[in-house]
Amino acid sequence: MTTGRAARGLTIALIALAAAAAVRLLAVRTLDGAVELGFPGGAIGDIRLSCVLVAAAAGGVLGAAGWILQALLRNPLASPFVLGVTGGAGTGVAVAAVLAALAGAAAPGPVAMVVPSAIGAVGALAVVVALGRRNGAIDPLGLVLAGVIVGTVAAGLTTVAESLLPPDRRGLLAGWLFGRIPEAPDRALLAACAAAALALAGAGAVLGRRLDAATLSDDEARSVGINLGRLRMSLFLACGVATAITVALCGPVAFIGLVAPHCARGLVGAGSRAGVPAAAACGAALLVAADALRQWIDLGAGRLPLGAVTAVLGGIAFLVLLRRTAAGWFA
């Protein structure tokens, strides 16, 4: 990877983000099918700007976390969603909501969701990594299968928790579980999400050579002085907590963390030093674009949930990537 290619690729990713943000801010399809152009003033303008900021922050976290997980686990199909991390975070929030209802307390707010979300996310990732080992080494296929199983179990537990909620709280949790961009986000949570995106991108830039070494075999990585156990533990924890913040802010959002790293790899190459920041930019661009796209889709029952858009498009991308071999992916 050359410095010139990395700079050009990162620039393209940032231009894509700016273009997606411009479409979301300036173009919208009205209920009668007409297209409106221009930035509205007042509350509507504030809502659009908030949506762009939320989508960019959450997408940045998911994109950067996806690249880091793919490198650490040597698996091009790894991502927070595929590995069940977002599902575990959602389960944590659902269980917290049930406990609050049983205790007669108010439903947990966005900031209060972060702790149970983080516990669920980190716990799910720990289980997946433990189940994805074979003879002491990480098995790429076993890792994906373990992630699917953990994600499915987490979804089932979330459904059970939802059924235990009082009817007046059940709808709020169900809407959040679809994945959505809040029009009036909690400012502290938004700031935390943006900080997490910047922190992961910065960590990738600083630890880029170590991440590249982690894509080698365990023996090769150790031979160049990499403490794989410490590196994986610290970055797994960072990715789990950062993903939990996005789940608390937007709910579970599918496949952005899978697709964004592959987009970034095509732009800047396989090096993590430029790849993690590029993946963050690509993730931000993809989620802002998905939010813009759903504004144009009207099936007669209002706007589609954000999670439905990312699940359909990302699921297609996942099937395409699944048909490819992982051999030589990080070369």
Order of alpha helices (4+ residues) and beta strands (2+ residues): alpha-beta-beta-alpha-alpha-alpha-beta-beta-alpha-alpha-alpha-alpha-alpha-alpha-alpha-alpha-alpha
